[in-house]
Amino acid sequence: MYTIDPQTWSYIVLVFGIMGLVLYVLVTCVLVLALVYGKFVFYRKSEPLLEADEAPGVSIIKPLMGLDPLLEDNLESHFKLKYSKFELLFCVHDDDDPAINLVEKLTERYPKVETRMFIGGQAGIINPMVTNMAPAYNAAAYNYVWISSSRVKVSTEVILDLASKLQKPDVGLVHQIPFVTDQSGFGAAIEKIYFGSAMARYYVSINALGLCCMTGMSYMFKKTVLEECNGLVWYGRYLAEDFFLAGNIHRAGYKIVLSSYPAQQNVASPTVKGFITRMVRWMRLRINALTIVTVVIEPSIDCFPLGLWGAWCFHEFFGINPYLFMTIHITFWIIRDYLQLLQLQNTKLTFSLLYFIIAWTVRELLQTMTVFLSLLKPHEIKWGKRTYYVQCGGQTQIISDKSAMHL
């Protein structure tokens, strides 16, 4: 039986310890960077647009599927935008989708807003959202295209910020960091803490470093730029179309810029179960797009795993009590995350600091469950009535389509 001699073991411990120390210091710097950068970015007015008659027109694409208790509120916020030139392009997959009647009602309420409805999507595309949006994208009247998911509630400040940042010749895409509106319940608190602190930790800092990190919840781009990078339909072969789309735009030499305003997801009655399901789906997408980052790096830089590794390292090298270290470590993370959340909230939170600490702790522990569930079937993703098989590299196949069984 092979045994490791003491000297070899000491080298292993040394390397493992140095790796832990370096990682801990780097992550701490990243966390501080996110907090500092957020202070100077969020809710800051951008450079003014051109004169009203010269302001770039915007085509707003809204993919829809079914009704949600707050969908009317979300859609109406788009009709209320105070912007000189924009059109609303609504997309549904079926002509019996109940969202059609809602759009028609809003169109009658706001007759001066230019709207068009696209039904049926475009055949031959794997990604259901791209399928839905493709006809609207092809028919967009303006070069500035804003993709805004059905769960997002917007304001005039948002469209002005996106369009003004996109005016610069070297900017190809402007995106919003996902956040949520105030809703009641523990599930709502979990979601708000995740998007406002856990996700923001690295999302904000990566953007601060000028690297490419975005989600497809709400983003505006120049159609001419995307056409240089194969066009929207080409990305329909991926479920994570936003990741590959933004990556190609960035590699083409264009900047990916973070908006000053978070994307306000406005969904009624969010639950912890729904949150876990969504996180598992997102993690499986990342596993197949960025395998090493998602499986190895991400779990190691979460609060508790990193804290345990750091506590061991600082004890081995500096003799610091690991219990004291973990106490200071967790306290720092809670304070930092709370301050980051306040930045994105920009108003008073609807729950107390104690409630935040409890929900924050549960969210951190749920991350372990999310990783475990994601690794059980890492290539299988259920989205709506379809089940997909996602290969490493992102390309996707449909393995089950319950909607087709009813046609």
C-alpha positions as CSV (number, residue, x, y, z in Angstrom):
1,M,0.0,0.0,0.0
2,Y,1.4,3.4,-1.0
3,T,1.9,5.8,1.8
4,I,2.9,9.5,1.7
5,D,6.0,10.3,3.6
6,P,6.0,13.3,6.1
7,Q,8.0,15.6,3.8
8,T,5.8,15.0,0.8
9,W,2.7,15.6,3.0
10,S,4.2,18.8,4.3
11,Y,4.6,20.0,0.7
12,I,1.0,19.2,-0.1
13,V,-0.2,21.0,3.0
14,L,2.0,24.0,2.1
15,V,0.7,24.2,-1.5
16,F,-2.9,23.8,-0.3
17,G,-2.4,26.4,2.3
18,I,-0.9,29.0,0.0
19,M,-3.7,28.4,-2.5
20,G,-6.2,29.0,0.2
21,L,-4.5,32.2,1.4
22,V,-4.2,33.6,-2.1
23,L,-7.8,32.7,-2.9
24,Y,-9.1,34.2,0.3
25,V,-7.3,37.5,-0.2
26,L,-8.4,37.7,-3.9
27,V,-12.0,37.0,-3.0
28,T,-12.0,39.6,-0.2
29,C,-10.6,42.2,-2.6
30,V,-13.3,41.3,-5.1
31,L,-16.0,41.7,-2.5
32,V,-14.8,45.1,-1.5
33,L,-14.5,46.1,-5.2
34,A,-18.1,45.2,-5.8
35,L,-19.2,47.4,-2.9
36,V,-17.1,50.4,-3.9
37,Y,-18.0,50.1,-7.7
38,G,-21.6,49.8,-6.9
39,K,-21.5,53.0,-4.9
40,F,-20.4,55.0,-8.0
41,V,-22.6,53.2,-10.5
42,F,-26.1,52.4,-9.3
43,Y,-28.8,55.0,-9.6
44,R,-26.3,57.5,-11.2
45,K,-27.7,59.4,-14.1
46,S,-25.9,58.8,-17.4
47,E,-24.7,61.3,-20.0
48,P,-27.7,63.0,-21.7
49,L,-29.1,61.6,-24.9
50,L,-28.9,63.5,-28.2
51,E,-31.6,66.1,-28.9
52,A,-35.1,64.6,-28.8
53,D,-35.5,64.5,-32.6
54,E,-32.1,62.8,-32.9
55,A,-32.4,60.3,-30.1
56,P,-32.0,56.7,-31.3
57,G,-35.2,54.8,-31.7
58,V,-35.6,51.7,-29.6
59,S,-37.4,48.4,-30.5
60,I,-38.5,46.7,-27.3
61,I,-39.0,43.0,-27.6
62,K,-41.3,41.4,-25.0
63,P,-41.5,37.6,-25.2
64,L,-44.6,36.4,-23.4
65,M,-46.1,33.0,-22.3
66,G,-49.3,32.9,-20.3
67,L,-50.4,35.2,-17.5
68,D,-49.0,36.2,-14.2
69,P,-50.8,38.2,-11.5
70,L,-48.4,41.1,-12.0
71,L,-48.0,40.8,-15.8
72,E,-50.3,43.7,-16.5
73,D,-48.4,45.9,-14.2
74,N,-45.1,44.9,-15.9
75,L,-46.4,45.4,-19.4
76,E,-48.1,48.7,-18.6
77,S,-44.8,50.1,-17.3
78,H,-43.5,49.8,-20.9
79,F,-46.5,51.6,-22.4
80,K,-45.9,54.5,-19.9
81,L,-42.3,55.1,-21.0
82,K,-41.5,58.7,-21.7
83,Y,-39.2,58.3,-24.7
84,S,-39.4,60.0,-28.1
85,K,-39.2,56.9,-30.4
86,F,-39.9,53.4,-29.4
87,E,-42.0,50.4,-30.4
88,L,-43.3,47.5,-28.4
89,L,-42.9,44.1,-30.1
90,F,-44.9,41.4,-28.3
91,C,-44.2,37.7,-29.0
92,V,-46.3,34.7,-28.1
93,H,-45.9,31.1,-29.2
94,D,-49.6,30.2,-29.6
95,D,-52.6,32.2,-30.9
96,D,-54.6,31.1,-27.9
97,D,-52.2,32.5,-25.4
98,P,-54.1,34.5,-22.8
99,A,-51.4,37.2,-22.8
100,I,-52.7,38.3,-26.3
101,N,-56.0,39.7,-24.8
102,L,-54.0,41.6,-22.1
103,V,-51.8,43.2,-24.8
104,E,-54.8,44.1,-26.8
105,K,-56.4,45.7,-23.7
106,L,-53.3,47.8,-23.0
107,T,-53.0,48.8,-26.7
108,E,-56.5,50.2,-26.6
109,R,-55.7,52.0,-23.3
110,Y,-52.5,53.6,-24.9
111,P,-53.4,54.0,-28.6
112,K,-50.5,56.4,-29.2
113,V,-47.9,53.7,-28.4
114,E,-46.7,51.8,-31.5
115,T,-47.2,48.1,-30.9
116,R,-47.1,44.9,-32.9
117,M,-47.9,41.3,-32.0
118,F,-46.0,38.3,-33.4
119,I,-47.5,34.9,-33.0
120,G,-46.0,31.5,-33.7
121,G,-42.3,32.2,-33.4
122,Q,-39.8,30.8,-35.9
123,A,-39.5,27.1,-36.5
124,G,-36.2,25.2,-36.3
125,I,-34.8,26.9,-33.2
126,I,-34.1,25.0,-30.0
127,N,-34.3,27.8,-27.5
128,P,-38.0,28.6,-26.9
129,M,-37.3,32.2,-26.0
130,V,-35.3,32.8,-29.2
131,T,-38.0,31.0,-31.1
132,N,-40.6,33.4,-29.7
133,M,-38.5,36.5,-30.3
134,A,-37.0,35.8,-33.8
135,P,-39.9,37.3,-35.9
136,A,-39.9,40.5,-33.8
137,Y,-36.1,40.8,-34.0
138,N,-36.2,40.4,-37.8
139,A,-39.0,43.1,-38.0
140,A,-37.5,45.6,-35.6
141,A,-37.7,49.1,-37.0
142,Y,-34.8,50.5,-35.0
143,N,-31.1,49.6,-34.6
144,Y,-31.3,49.8,-30.8
145,V,-33.0,46.6,-29.6
146,W,-34.1,46.1,-26.0
147,I,-34.9,42.6,-24.9
148,S,-37.0,42.7,-21.8
149,S,-38.4,39.5,-20.2
150,S,-42.1,39.4,-19.2
151,R,-41.2,39.5,-15.5
152,V,-39.4,42.8,-15.7
153,K,-41.0,46.2,-14.7
154,V,-39.4,49.2,-16.2
155,S,-39.2,53.0,-16.0
156,T,-38.3,55.9,-18.1
157,E,-35.0,56.2,-16.3
158,V,-34.1,52.7,-17.4
159,I,-34.6,53.3,-21.1
160,L,-32.8,56.6,-21.0
161,D,-29.8,55.0,-19.2
162,L,-29.6,52.0,-21.5
163,A,-29.8,54.1,-24.7
164,S,-27.4,56.8,-23.5
165,K,-24.8,54.3,-22.6
166,L,-25.2,52.5,-25.9
167,Q,-24.6,55.7,-27.9
168,K,-20.8,55.3,-27.6
169,P,-19.3,53.7,-30.7
170,D,-17.3,51.1,-28.8
171,V,-20.3,49.9,-26.7
172,G,-22.1,46.9,-28.2
173,L,-24.5,45.9,-25.4
174,V,-25.8,47.5,-22.1
175,H,-27.4,45.2,-19.5
176,Q,-29.1,45.4,-16.2
177,I,-28.2,43.4,-13.1
178,P,-31.2,41.3,-12.1
179,F,-33.0,42.4,-8.9
180,V,-36.5,42.0,-7.5
181,T,-39.4,44.3,-6.4
182,D,-40.7,44.2,-2.8
183,Q,-43.0,41.2,-2.3
184,S,-44.1,39.5,0.9
185,G,-43.0,36.1,2.2
186,F,-39.8,34.2,3.1
187,G,-39.3,33.1,-0.5
188,A,-39.4,36.8,-1.6
189,A,-36.7,37.6,1.0
190,I,-34.5,34.7,-0.2
191,E,-34.8,36.0,-3.8
192,K,-34.0,39.6,-2.9
193,I,-31.0,38.6,-0.8
194,Y,-29.7,36.3,-3.6
195,F,-30.0,38.9,-6.4
196,G,-29.1,41.9,-4.2
197,S,-26.0,40.4,-2.5
198,A,-25.0,36.9,-3.4
199,M,-25.2,37.3,-7.1
200,A,-24.1,40.9,-7.0
201,R,-20.9,40.0,-5.2
202,Y,-19.2,38.8,-8.4
203,Y,-21.6,40.2,-11.1
204,V,-20.7,43.7,-10.1
205,S,-17.0,43.2,-9.6
206,I,-16.5,41.3,-12.9
207,N,-18.2,44.2,-14.7
208,A,-16.0,46.6,-12.8
209,L,-12.9,44.9,-14.2
210,G,-14.3,45.3,-17.8
211,L,-14.9,41.6,-18.2
212,C,-18.0,40.0,-19.8
213,C,-20.7,39.0,-17.3
214,M,-24.4,39.6,-18.0
215,T,-27.8,37.9,-18.0
216,G,-30.5,38.0,-20.6
217,M,-33.2,39.3,-18.4
218,S,-33.0,42.9,-19.7
219,Y,-30.4,44.2,-22.1
220,M,-30.1,46.6,-25.1
221,F,-27.8,46.2,-28.0
222,K,-27.2,47.5,-31.5
223,K,-28.7,45.2,-34.1
224,T,-25.9,46.0,-36.5
225,V,-23.4,44.8,-33.9
226,L,-25.3,41.5,-33.3
227,E,-25.6,40.9,-37.0
228,E,-21.8,41.1,-37.2
229,C,-21.8,38.3,-34.6
230,N,-24.2,35.9,-36.5
231,G,-27.5,37.5,-35.5
232,L,-30.0,36.5,-32.8
233,V,-31.4,33.3,-34.5
234,W,-27.9,31.7,-34.6
235,Y,-27.8,31.7,-30.7
236,G,-31.1,29.7,-30.6
237,R,-29.0,26.5,-30.6
238,Y,-28.1,27.3,-27.0
239,L,-30.4,27.6,-24.0
240,A,-27.9,30.1,-22.5
241,E,-28.2,32.3,-25.5
242,D,-27.4,35.4,-23.5
243,F,-24.0,34.0,-22.4
244,F,-22.8,33.2,-25.9
245,L,-24.3,36.3,-27.5
246,A,-22.6,38.6,-25.1
247,G,-19.4,36.7,-25.2
248,N,-19.2,37.0,-29.0
249,I,-20.0,40.7,-28.9
250,H,-17.2,41.2,-26.4
251,R,-14.7,39.2,-28.4
252,A,-15.6,41.3,-31.4
253,G,-14.1,44.3,-29.6
254,Y,-17.2,45.9,-28.2
255,K,-17.7,46.8,-24.6
256,I,-20.4,45.2,-22.5
257,V,-21.6,47.9,-20.1
258,L,-23.6,47.6,-16.8
259,S,-26.6,49.8,-16.5
260,S,-27.0,52.1,-13.5
261,Y,-30.5,50.7,-12.8
262,P,-31.2,47.1,-11.7
263,A,-33.8,45.0,-13.6
264,Q,-36.8,44.9,-11.4
265,Q,-38.3,41.4,-11.6
266,N,-41.9,41.9,-10.5
267,V,-43.4,38.4,-9.8
268,A,-46.2,37.6,-7.4
269,S,-45.7,35.2,-4.5
270,P,-42.2,33.8,-5.0
271,T,-41.5,30.6,-3.1
272,V,-38.4,28.9,-1.8
273,K,-39.1,25.8,-3.9
274,G,-39.5,27.9,-7.1
275,F,-36.2,29.7,-6.2
276,I,-34.3,26.4,-5.9
277,T,-35.7,25.1,-9.2
278,R,-34.6,28.2,-10.9
279,M,-31.1,28.2,-9.4
280,V,-30.7,24.5,-10.3
281,R,-31.6,25.3,-13.9
282,W,-29.2,28.2,-14.1
283,M,-26.4,26.2,-12.5
284,R,-26.8,23.4,-15.0
285,L,-26.6,25.9,-17.8
286,R,-23.4,27.2,-16.3
287,I,-22.0,23.7,-15.7
288,N,-22.2,23.1,-19.4
289,A,-20.9,26.5,-20.5
290,L,-18.2,27.0,-17.9
291,T,-17.6,23.6,-16.3
292,I,-14.5,24.3,-14.2
293,V,-15.7,27.7,-13.0
294,T,-19.1,26.3,-11.9
295,V,-18.1,23.0,-10.5
296,V,-14.8,23.9,-8.8
297,I,-14.3,27.7,-8.4
298,E,-17.9,28.9,-7.6
299,P,-18.5,26.4,-4.7
300,S,-15.1,27.2,-3.2
301,I,-15.7,30.9,-3.1
302,D,-19.1,30.8,-1.3
303,C,-19.1,32.1,2.2
304,F,-19.0,28.9,4.3
305,P,-16.6,26.8,2.2
306,L,-14.2,29.7,1.7
307,G,-14.4,30.5,5.4
308,L,-13.5,27.0,6.5
309,W,-10.6,26.9,4.1
310,G,-9.4,30.3,5.2
311,A,-9.8,29.4,8.9
312,W,-7.6,26.3,8.4
313,C,-5.0,28.3,6.4
314,F,-4.8,31.1,8.9
315,H,-4.6,28.7,11.8
316,E,-1.8,26.6,10.1
317,F,0.3,29.6,9.1
318,F,-0.4,32.2,11.7
319,G,-1.9,30.3,14.6
320,I,-5.2,32.2,14.6
321,N,-8.1,30.5,16.4
322,P,-10.3,29.0,13.7
323,Y,-13.5,29.7,15.6
324,L,-12.6,33.4,16.0
325,F,-11.7,33.5,12.3
326,M,-15.0,32.1,11.2
327,T,-16.9,34.5,13.4
328,I,-15.1,37.5,11.9
329,H,-15.4,36.0,8.4
330,I,-19.1,35.5,8.5
331,T,-19.8,38.8,10.2
332,F,-17.8,40.6,7.5
333,W,-19.8,38.8,4.8
334,I,-23.1,39.6,6.4
335,I,-22.3,43.3,6.7
336,R,-20.9,43.5,3.2
337,D,-23.9,41.7,1.7
338,Y,-26.3,43.9,3.6
339,L,-24.6,47.0,2.4
340,Q,-24.6,45.7,-1.2
341,L,-28.3,44.9,-0.9
342,L,-29.1,48.4,0.3
343,Q,-27.2,49.8,-2.8
344,L,-29.5,47.9,-5.2
345,Q,-32.6,48.5,-3.1
346,N,-32.0,52.3,-3.0
347,T,-34.9,52.5,-0.5
348,K,-35.7,51.1,2.9
349,L,-35.9,47.3,3.1
350,T,-39.3,45.8,4.0
351,F,-37.7,43.4,6.5
352,S,-35.5,43.9,9.6
353,L,-31.8,43.2,9.9
354,L,-32.5,40.1,12.0
355,Y,-34.8,38.8,9.3
356,F,-32.1,39.5,6.8
357,I,-29.5,37.5,8.8
358,I,-31.9,34.5,9.1
359,A,-32.8,34.6,5.4
360,W,-29.2,35.2,4.4
361,T,-28.1,32.1,6.4
362,V,-30.8,29.9,4.8
363,R,-29.8,31.2,1.3
364,E,-26.1,30.3,1.9
365,L,-27.1,26.8,3.1
366,L,-29.4,26.3,0.1
367,Q,-26.4,26.9,-2.1
368,T,-25.1,23.5,-1.1
369,M,-28.4,21.8,-2.0
370,T,-28.4,23.6,-5.3
371,V,-24.9,22.3,-6.2
372,F,-25.9,18.8,-5.2
373,L,-29.2,18.8,-7.2
374,S,-27.4,20.3,-10.2
375,L,-24.8,17.6,-10.3
376,L,-27.3,14.8,-10.2
377,K,-28.4,15.3,-13.8
378,P,-26.1,18.1,-15.0
379,H,-27.0,17.8,-18.7
380,E,-30.8,17.7,-18.2
381,I,-32.8,20.9,-18.0
382,K,-36.6,21.2,-17.7
383,W,-38.0,24.5,-19.1
384,G,-41.7,24.8,-19.5
385,K,-43.1,21.7,-21.1
386,R,-39.8,20.7,-22.6
387,T,-36.8,18.7,-21.3
388,Y,-33.5,19.5,-22.9
389,Y,-30.1,17.8,-23.0
390,V,-27.3,20.4,-22.9
391,Q,-23.9,19.3,-24.0
392,C,-20.6,20.6,-22.6
393,G,-20.0,23.7,-24.7
394,G,-23.7,24.7,-24.6
395,Q,-25.3,23.2,-27.7
396,T,-28.7,21.7,-26.9
397,Q,-31.1,19.0,-28.0
398,I,-34.8,18.5,-27.1
399,I,-35.3,15.1,-25.5
400,S,-38.9,15.5,-24.4
401,D,-41.7,17.9,-25.6
402,K,-45.0,17.5,-23.8
403,S,-46.5,20.4,-25.7
404,A,-46.1,18.5,-28.9
405,M,-48.1,15.6,-27.5
406,H,-51.2,17.8,-27.5
407,L,-50.9,19.2,-31.0
